[in-house]
Amino acid sequence: MILAQNVTKYFGRFQALKDVSFEIKKGEIVGFLGRNGAGKTTLMRILTSYLPASSGKVVIGGDDVEKNSLAIRKKIGYLPETPPLYSNMTVSDYLKFAAEIKDVPARGRRNRINEVLEECNIGEVRDKTIGVLSRGYKQRVGIAQAIINKPELLILDEPTSGLDPIQNLQIRKLIKSLEYERTVILSTHILSEIEQIAHRVLIIRSGQIIVDKSLDMLLKDYSDDQCAESTLEEVFVKLHSETSEENNE
């Protein structure tokens, strides 16, 4: 589904990504982790064709991101950390607008809007103006626009940000329900969410992929003994602690 080969990105003299390579199969849910400034957002923007890579190659569903950006955008649903919402539109009008620009067939457009309203549990606010909604509802409207075209690849950047525990659980169930149907890349600072949803983990540090393993294998590799398995949070902290120690030597 996704093939990244030696992806490098410069902003002036600053190298944000350094020869990043990985492959993700169709139907995988992948947790994408890293500290602030590690390069996560830059890489996600390259995958969505929002930013061009300085060098390297990205292929999604057989299409080269650089050469076929319009075809790529039809295959992708993207939720940035700040959802792209229009505060003066009602929820239903906004989703209709999103369906139109994403080429959802006119004949099935109304049914698809109703489906995502139900999937994201926002039917009760369908006629409300987005600007008056709570942070949690706005986040769910953002997810609804990301999935309205039934994308092959779904990229979610902090999808549960600002949600209460019940809403958080609903969104996790929604993401998990996409298992094997769509490829999902999930970036979040709430590592327990990755443990509950993802099959695999990519960890980026200083613009380089330092971990690319199944979640089960990663946790086992960092376990202190055979009885007590590490948590993802413990693994993440240990990896970055090791880096700090190396830099201090």
Residue frames as qw, qx, qy, qz and C-alpha x, y, z in Angstrom:
[[0.000, 0.883, 0.469, 0.000, 0.00, 0.00, 0.00],
 [0.034, -0.987, 0.159, 0.018, 2.73, 2.48, 1.00],
 [0.863, 0.039, 0.013, 0.504, 6.37, 2.35, -0.03],
 [0.059, -0.987, 0.146, 0.034, 8.78, 5.06, 1.13],
 [0.884, 0.117, 0.015, 0.452, 12.35, 4.91, -0.16],
 [0.560, -0.064, -0.047, 0.825, 15.15, 7.15, 1.13],
 [0.014, -0.872, -0.373, -0.317, 12.84, 10.10, 1.76],
 [0.476, -0.210, -0.209, 0.828, 14.80, 13.23, 2.71],
 [0.031, 0.884, 0.383, 0.268, 13.48, 16.71, 3.40],
 [0.438, -0.067, -0.175, 0.879, 15.39, 19.95, 3.86],
 [0.027, -0.943, -0.331, -0.030, 14.03, 23.28, 5.04],
 [0.058, 0.937, -0.339, 0.067, 16.87, 25.55, 4.01],
 [0.295, 0.534, -0.768, 0.196, 19.94, 24.00, 5.64],
 [0.507, -0.244, 0.662, -0.495, 17.93, 22.11, 8.24],
 [0.390, 0.088, -0.860, -0.317, 17.44, 18.43, 7.44],
 [0.630, -0.210, 0.275, -0.695, 14.04, 17.40, 8.82],
 [0.958, 0.038, 0.221, -0.178, 14.04, 13.86, 7.36],
 [0.054, -0.670, 0.714, 0.194, 17.08, 11.68, 6.70],
 [0.334, 0.244, -0.865, -0.282, 16.74, 8.78, 4.24],
 [0.567, -0.018, 0.588, -0.577, 13.45, 7.50, 5.69],
 [0.442, 0.144, -0.766, -0.444, 12.39, 4.13, 4.29],
 [0.394, 0.029, 0.808, -0.437, 9.52, 1.81, 5.22],
 [0.331, -0.096, -0.731, -0.589, 6.71, -0.25, 3.73],
 [0.415, 0.070, 0.603, -0.677, 3.14, -0.57, 5.02],
 [0.006, 0.163, 0.927, 0.338, 0.76, -3.24, 3.78],
 [0.415, -0.333, -0.364, -0.765, -2.92, -2.79, 3.00],
 [0.710, -0.482, -0.447, -0.252, -5.12, -3.08, 6.08],
 [0.596, -0.103, -0.501, 0.619, -2.42, -2.40, 8.66],
 [0.276, -0.932, -0.140, -0.190, -2.99, 0.02, 11.53],
 [0.694, 0.178, -0.261, 0.647, 0.38, 1.62, 12.25],
 [0.381, -0.883, -0.173, 0.214, 1.24, 3.81, 15.22],
 [0.555, 0.553, -0.060, 0.618, 3.61, 6.61, 14.23],
 [0.560, -0.784, -0.191, 0.190, 5.47, 8.02, 17.22],
 [0.583, 0.284, -0.118, 0.752, 8.10, 10.60, 17.98],
 [0.273, -0.571, -0.347, 0.692, 8.81, 13.60, 20.15],
 [0.261, 0.923, 0.199, -0.204, 7.83, 17.10, 19.02],
 [0.110, 0.863, -0.407, -0.277, 10.15, 18.16, 16.21],
 [0.627, -0.245, 0.717, 0.182, 11.17, 14.60, 15.33],
 [0.077, 0.248, -0.673, -0.692, 9.76, 14.83, 11.79],
 [0.300, 0.344, 0.877, -0.150, 6.34, 13.18, 12.14],
 [0.362, 0.741, 0.321, -0.466, 4.28, 16.01, 10.71],
 [0.140, 0.637, -0.517, -0.555, 6.75, 16.61, 7.87],
 [0.105, -0.098, 0.957, 0.254, 6.55, 12.97, 6.83],
 [0.316, 0.513, 0.760, -0.243, 2.75, 12.90, 7.03],
 [0.301, 0.771, 0.038, -0.559, 2.56, 16.00, 4.86],
 [0.073, 0.456, -0.744, -0.484, 4.80, 14.36, 2.28],
 [0.214, 0.164, 0.963, 0.028, 2.59, 11.24, 2.29],
 [0.307, 0.686, 0.574, -0.325, -0.48, 13.40, 1.65],
 [0.510, 0.437, 0.364, 0.646, 1.36, 15.30, -1.14],
 [0.145, -0.964, -0.209, 0.075, 1.02, 18.55, 0.82],
 [0.203, -0.841, 0.426, 0.266, 4.83, 18.89, 0.85],
 [0.819, 0.483, -0.309, 0.016, 7.32, 17.63, -1.74],
 [0.844, -0.409, 0.135, 0.321, 10.28, 15.57, -0.58],
 [0.006, -0.841, 0.421, 0.339, 13.75, 16.99, -1.30],
 [0.344, 0.402, -0.811, -0.250, 14.77, 13.53, -2.50],
 [0.257, 0.006, 0.933, -0.253, 13.58, 9.96, -2.33],
 [0.376, -0.099, -0.655, -0.647, 10.34, 8.35, -3.44],
 [0.392, 0.095, 0.701, -0.588, 6.88, 7.62, -2.02],
 [0.342, -0.066, -0.740, -0.575, 4.42, 5.28, -3.73],
 [0.404, 0.089, 0.634, -0.653, 0.85, 4.87, -2.44],
 [0.700, 0.387, 0.515, -0.309, -1.44, 2.28, -3.99],
 [0.711, 0.293, 0.485, 0.415, 0.81, 2.07, -7.04],
 [0.284, 0.888, 0.171, 0.317, 0.92, 5.84, -7.67],
 [0.554, 0.060, -0.212, 0.803, 3.99, 8.00, -7.21],
 [0.181, -0.772, -0.434, 0.428, 3.15, 10.86, -4.82],
 [0.185, -0.514, 0.207, 0.812, 5.27, 13.38, -6.75],
 [0.025, -0.031, 0.693, 0.719, 4.02, 12.43, -10.20],
 [0.311, -0.417, -0.727, -0.448, 0.35, 11.69, -9.44],
 [0.020, 0.007, -0.561, 0.827, -0.59, 13.94, -6.54],
 [0.551, -0.046, -0.063, -0.831, -4.24, 14.32, -7.60],
 [0.755, -0.046, -0.613, -0.226, -4.72, 10.55, -7.79],
 [0.399, 0.031, -0.733, 0.551, -3.06, 10.19, -4.38],
 [0.207, -0.088, 0.339, -0.914, -5.39, 12.72, -2.76],
 [0.713, -0.096, -0.294, -0.630, -8.43, 10.70, -3.84],
 [0.744, -0.030, -0.663, 0.070, -7.03, 7.67, -2.03],
 [0.381, 0.028, -0.587, 0.713, -6.28, 9.45, 1.24],
 [0.386, -0.821, -0.328, -0.264, -8.31, 10.69, 4.17],
 [0.486, 0.211, -0.392, 0.752, -6.34, 13.09, 6.36],
 [0.425, -0.852, -0.289, -0.098, -7.08, 14.53, 9.78],
 [0.393, 0.486, -0.370, 0.687, -4.43, 17.09, 10.78],
 [0.318, -0.213, -0.668, 0.638, -3.97, 18.00, 14.42],
 [0.223, 0.389, 0.261, -0.855, -6.17, 21.06, 13.85],
 [0.451, 0.432, 0.771, 0.120, -9.18, 19.87, 11.77],
 [0.102, 0.011, 0.366, 0.925, -9.86, 21.90, 8.59],
 [0.043, 0.616, 0.774, -0.137, -13.32, 23.13, 9.57],
 [0.010, 0.387, 0.231, 0.893, -15.45, 26.10, 8.45],
 [0.053, -0.210, -0.704, 0.676, -17.04, 27.52, 11.57],
 [0.373, 0.234, 0.067, -0.895, -19.88, 29.28, 9.74],
 [0.538, 0.061, -0.678, -0.497, -21.19, 26.08, 8.08],
 [0.826, -0.272, 0.246, -0.428, -23.54, 23.53, 9.59],
 [0.501, -0.341, 0.791, 0.080, -22.16, 20.03, 10.10],
 [0.707, 0.382, 0.595, 0.006, -24.32, 18.54, 7.33],
 [0.454, 0.886, -0.020, -0.089, -23.45, 21.32, 4.85],
 [0.141, -0.767, 0.614, 0.126, -19.76, 20.92, 5.63],
 [0.582, -0.125, 0.799, 0.088, -19.88, 17.17, 5.05],
 [0.659, 0.651, 0.373, -0.055, -21.79, 17.74, 1.80],
 [0.224, 0.920, -0.300, -0.116, -19.05, 20.15, 0.74],
 [0.355, -0.544, 0.754, 0.102, -16.35, 17.62, 1.72],
 [0.705, 0.210, 0.678, 0.008, -18.15, 14.89, -0.24],
 [0.559, 0.813, 0.126, -0.098, -18.35, 17.08, -3.33],
 [0.132, 0.865, -0.477, -0.085, -14.67, 18.06, -3.39],
 [0.376, -0.389, 0.841, 0.027, -13.67, 14.43, -2.75],
 [0.431, 0.222, -0.653, -0.582, -15.77, 13.21, -5.69],
 [0.320, 0.142, 0.881, -0.319, -18.21, 11.09, -3.71],
 [0.005, 0.282, 0.761, 0.584, -20.78, 10.08, -6.39],
 [0.307, -0.154, 0.051, -0.938, -23.82, 12.39, -6.32],
 [0.680, -0.223, -0.539, -0.444, -26.26, 9.47, -6.34],
 [0.746, -0.316, -0.554, 0.190, -24.93, 8.03, -3.09],
 [0.232, 0.430, -0.323, 0.810, -23.81, 11.27, -1.46],
 [0.525, -0.515, 0.073, -0.674, -26.73, 11.71, 0.94],
 [0.941, -0.248, -0.219, -0.073, -26.51, 8.11, 2.14],
 [0.707, 0.199, -0.368, 0.570, -22.75, 8.45, 2.67],
 [0.055, -0.518, 0.262, -0.813, -23.22, 11.62, 4.72],
 [0.758, -0.442, -0.013, -0.480, -25.77, 9.83, 6.90],
 [0.927, -0.028, -0.325, 0.188, -23.37, 6.91, 7.33],
 [0.499, 0.276, -0.393, 0.721, -20.49, 9.04, 8.60],
 [0.359, -0.542, 0.131, -0.748, -22.83, 11.04, 10.85],
 [0.899, -0.347, -0.091, -0.251, -23.77, 7.75, 12.49],
 [0.850, 0.136, -0.333, 0.385, -20.23, 6.28, 12.50],
 [0.352, 0.312, -0.333, 0.817, -18.81, 9.38, 14.20],
 [0.299, -0.588, -0.682, 0.316, -21.81, 9.86, 16.53],
 [0.102, -0.219, -0.038, 0.970, -22.55, 13.40, 15.37],
 [0.033, -0.479, -0.749, -0.456, -26.07, 12.96, 14.04],
 [0.238, -0.754, -0.550, 0.269, -27.54, 14.99, 16.89],
 [0.179, -0.702, 0.030, 0.689, -25.55, 18.08, 15.83],
 [0.524, 0.276, 0.601, 0.537, -25.96, 17.73, 12.07],
 [0.148, 0.815, 0.405, 0.387, -27.91, 21.00, 11.79],
 [0.416, -0.847, -0.068, 0.325, -25.75, 22.99, 14.19],
 [0.373, 0.880, -0.252, 0.150, -23.16, 25.52, 13.10],
 [0.836, 0.101, -0.367, 0.395, -19.65, 24.12, 13.56],
 [0.187, 0.547, -0.316, 0.752, -18.46, 27.25, 15.36],
 [0.556, -0.527, 0.192, -0.613, -20.75, 26.57, 18.35],
 [0.936, -0.089, -0.338, -0.044, -19.64, 22.95, 18.83],
 [0.646, -0.691, 0.316, 0.069, -17.39, 21.70, 21.61],
 [0.014, 0.666, -0.711, -0.223, -13.80, 20.68, 20.90],
 [0.469, -0.069, 0.880, -0.032, -14.81, 17.02, 21.01],
 [0.623, 0.594, 0.466, -0.203, -17.59, 17.40, 18.46],
 [0.327, 0.848, -0.296, -0.295, -15.34, 19.43, 16.16],
 [0.207, -0.484, 0.835, 0.161, -12.76, 16.64, 16.30],
 [0.542, 0.209, 0.812, -0.058, -15.36, 14.07, 15.31],
 [0.534, 0.782, 0.156, -0.279, -16.57, 16.26, 12.44],
 [0.091, 0.759, -0.585, -0.269, -12.94, 16.35, 11.29],
 [0.367, -0.171, 0.911, 0.079, -12.78, 12.56, 11.32],
 [0.600, 0.522, 0.557, -0.240, -16.07, 12.38, 9.42],
 [0.443, 0.827, -0.170, -0.302, -14.67, 14.50, 6.57],
 [0.103, -0.595, 0.775, 0.185, -11.54, 12.33, 6.51],
 [0.346, -0.003, 0.938, 0.033, -13.49, 9.10, 5.94],
 [0.559, 0.491, 0.286, -0.604, -16.38, 10.38, 3.83],
 [0.576, 0.577, -0.422, -0.396, -14.78, 9.24, 0.55],
 [0.976, -0.127, 0.174, -0.036, -13.97, 5.76, 1.94],
 [0.239, 0.820, -0.517, -0.053, -10.22, 6.33, 1.49],
 [0.896, 0.142, -0.398, 0.135, -7.78, 3.47, 1.04],
 [0.557, 0.051, -0.440, 0.702, -5.36, 5.24, 3.39],
 [0.348, -0.872, -0.253, -0.235, -6.38, 7.16, 6.50],
 [0.508, 0.212, -0.382, 0.742, -3.83, 9.42, 8.21],
 [0.448, -0.809, -0.331, -0.189, -4.85, 10.65, 11.66],
 [0.387, 0.342, -0.399, 0.757, -2.77, 13.19, 13.58],
 [0.027, 0.025, 0.617, -0.786, -3.87, 13.32, 17.25],
 [0.314, -0.343, -0.656, -0.595, -7.44, 12.15, 16.47],
 [0.498, -0.595, -0.628, 0.063, -8.58, 12.02, 20.12],
 [0.285, 0.064, -0.255, 0.922, -7.20, 15.41, 21.13],
 [0.256, -0.124, 0.116, -0.952, -9.72, 17.24, 23.32],
 [0.635, -0.242, -0.576, -0.454, -12.14, 14.34, 23.64],
 [0.577, -0.462, 0.444, -0.506, -13.70, 13.19, 26.90],
 [0.316, -0.278, 0.907, -0.035, -13.25, 9.52, 27.96],
 [0.654, 0.378, 0.609, -0.240, -16.50, 8.34, 26.35],
 [0.541, 0.793, -0.098, -0.261, -15.80, 10.13, 23.07],
 [0.036, -0.656, 0.743, 0.124, -12.23, 8.82, 23.18],
 [0.508, -0.035, 0.856, -0.082, -13.51, 5.26, 23.47],
 [0.657, 0.606, 0.362, -0.265, -15.93, 5.79, 20.58],
 [0.379, 0.817, -0.371, -0.227, -13.17, 7.08, 18.30],
 [0.215, -0.463, 0.858, 0.054, -10.86, 4.18, 19.22],
 [0.621, 0.229, 0.734, -0.153, -13.64, 1.74, 18.36],
 [0.577, 0.763, 0.072, -0.283, -14.21, 3.56, 15.08],
 [0.171, 0.742, -0.623, -0.180, -10.53, 3.36, 14.13],
 [0.374, -0.239, 0.894, -0.054, -10.36, -0.29, 15.18],
 [0.693, 0.423, 0.507, -0.290, -13.43, -1.07, 13.05],
 [0.495, 0.775, -0.264, -0.289, -11.41, -0.05, 9.98],
 [0.444, -0.473, 0.750, 0.130, -9.00, -2.92, 10.61],
 [0.499, 0.055, 0.806, 0.315, -8.18, -4.84, 7.40],
 [0.420, 0.775, 0.472, -0.002, -10.50, -2.55, 5.35],
 [0.289, 0.924, -0.077, 0.238, -8.20, 0.48, 5.18],
 [0.675, 0.087, -0.319, 0.660, -4.61, 1.25, 5.95],
 [0.305, -0.924, -0.169, -0.159, -4.40, 3.59, 8.93],
 [0.529, 0.227, -0.363, 0.732, -1.47, 5.69, 10.15],
 [0.457, -0.818, -0.321, -0.139, -2.15, 7.01, 13.63],
 [0.423, 0.323, -0.377, 0.758, 0.03, 9.62, 15.32],
 [0.511, -0.766, -0.212, -0.329, -0.67, 10.45, 18.96],
 [0.098, 0.555, -0.615, 0.551, 1.10, 11.33, 22.18],
 [0.732, -0.293, 0.367, -0.493, -1.26, 9.04, 24.12],
 [0.193, 0.414, -0.877, -0.151, 0.78, 5.86, 23.85],
 [0.407, 0.075, 0.841, -0.348, -1.83, 3.67, 25.55],
 [0.659, 0.521, 0.124, -0.527, -4.08, 4.32, 22.54],
 [0.423, 0.559, -0.662, -0.264, -1.46, 2.88, 20.20],
 [0.122, -0.206, 0.952, -0.192, -1.30, -0.25, 22.36],
 [0.511, 0.301, 0.659, -0.463, -5.06, -0.72, 22.05],
 [0.618, 0.660, 0.098, -0.416, -5.33, -0.05, 18.32],
 [0.351, 0.736, -0.512, -0.269, -2.12, -0.58, 16.35],
 [0.994, 0.086, -0.020, 0.063, -0.56, -3.70, 14.86],
 [0.760, 0.199, -0.017, 0.619, 2.80, -2.10, 14.32],
 [0.271, -0.908, -0.074, 0.312, 4.89, 0.84, 15.51],
 [0.602, 0.505, -0.006, 0.618, 7.18, 3.26, 13.68],
 [0.420, -0.821, -0.131, 0.365, 9.25, 5.55, 15.89],
 [0.528, 0.674, 0.022, 0.516, 11.03, 8.53, 14.39],
 [0.536, -0.736, -0.053, 0.410, 13.84, 10.41, 16.12],
 [0.195, -0.672, 0.320, 0.638, 15.74, 13.39, 14.71],
 [0.509, 0.587, -0.293, -0.557, 14.34, 12.70, 11.24],
 [0.312, 0.321, -0.879, -0.162, 15.23, 8.99, 11.15],
 [0.870, -0.234, -0.209, -0.381, 13.16, 5.86, 11.69],
 [0.033, -0.534, 0.786, -0.311, 14.72, 4.11, 14.69],
 [0.389, 0.037, 0.876, -0.282, 12.03, 1.47, 15.28],
 [0.612, 0.183, -0.369, -0.675, 9.88, -0.43, 12.78],
 [0.088, 0.074, -0.983, 0.143, 8.40, -3.49, 14.48],
 [0.493, -0.488, -0.632, -0.346, 5.15, -5.20, 15.30],
 [0.396, -0.682, 0.194, -0.584, 3.78, -3.91, 18.59],
 [0.938, -0.335, -0.008, -0.089, 3.98, -7.35, 20.21],
 [0.841, 0.202, -0.166, 0.473, 7.61, -7.84, 19.19],
 [0.164, 0.660, -0.216, 0.700, 8.63, -4.37, 20.34],
 [0.594, -0.634, 0.166, -0.467, 7.14, -4.83, 23.81],
 [0.979, -0.180, -0.022, 0.090, 8.74, -8.26, 24.18],
 [0.683, 0.443, -0.206, 0.544, 12.14, -7.00, 23.09],
 [0.052, 0.578, -0.317, 0.750, 12.17, -4.42, 25.86],
 [0.785, -0.531, -0.176, -0.265, 10.75, -6.61, 28.61],
 [0.173, -0.715, 0.617, -0.281, 12.98, -7.00, 31.67],
 [0.285, -0.179, 0.935, -0.111, 12.02, -10.63, 32.13],
 [0.160, -0.142, -0.867, -0.450, 9.66, -13.22, 30.71],
 [0.114, -0.521, -0.799, 0.278, 6.94, -12.47, 33.23],
 [0.020, 0.783, 0.293, -0.548, 6.54, -8.70, 32.97],
 [0.511, 0.482, 0.431, 0.567, 6.08, -7.15, 29.54],
 [0.199, -0.237, -0.065, 0.949, 7.01, -3.51, 29.09],
 [0.323, 0.784, 0.452, -0.276, 4.43, -0.90, 28.17],
 [0.554, 0.623, 0.238, 0.499, 4.86, 1.20, 25.05],
 [0.145, -0.967, 0.052, -0.205, 5.36, 4.27, 27.22],
 [0.696, -0.599, 0.337, 0.207, 8.24, 2.57, 29.04],
 [0.766, 0.201, 0.383, 0.475, 9.82, 1.54, 25.73],
 [0.303, 0.850, 0.176, 0.394, 9.46, 5.06, 24.29],
 [0.345, -0.918, 0.180, -0.072, 11.03, 6.68, 27.37],
 [0.795, -0.362, 0.379, 0.305, 13.87, 4.14, 27.42],
 [0.690, 0.453, 0.313, 0.470, 14.71, 4.71, 23.75],
 [0.160, 0.889, 0.036, 0.428, 14.94, 8.46, 24.23],
 [0.587, -0.778, 0.221, 0.032, 16.81, 8.12, 27.52],
 [0.841, -0.059, 0.321, 0.430, 19.43, 6.05, 25.73],
 [0.477, 0.692, 0.187, 0.508, 19.81, 8.85, 23.18],
 [0.221, -0.943, 0.081, -0.235, 20.29, 11.46, 25.90],
 [0.762, -0.537, 0.300, 0.204, 22.97, 9.34, 27.55],
 [0.773, 0.257, 0.297, 0.498, 24.78, 8.88, 24.22],
 [0.260, 0.841, 0.112, 0.462, 24.74, 12.62, 23.57],
 [0.426, -0.881, 0.159, -0.133, 26.18, 13.33, 27.02],
 [0.891, -0.242, 0.204, 0.327, 29.12, 10.96, 26.59]]
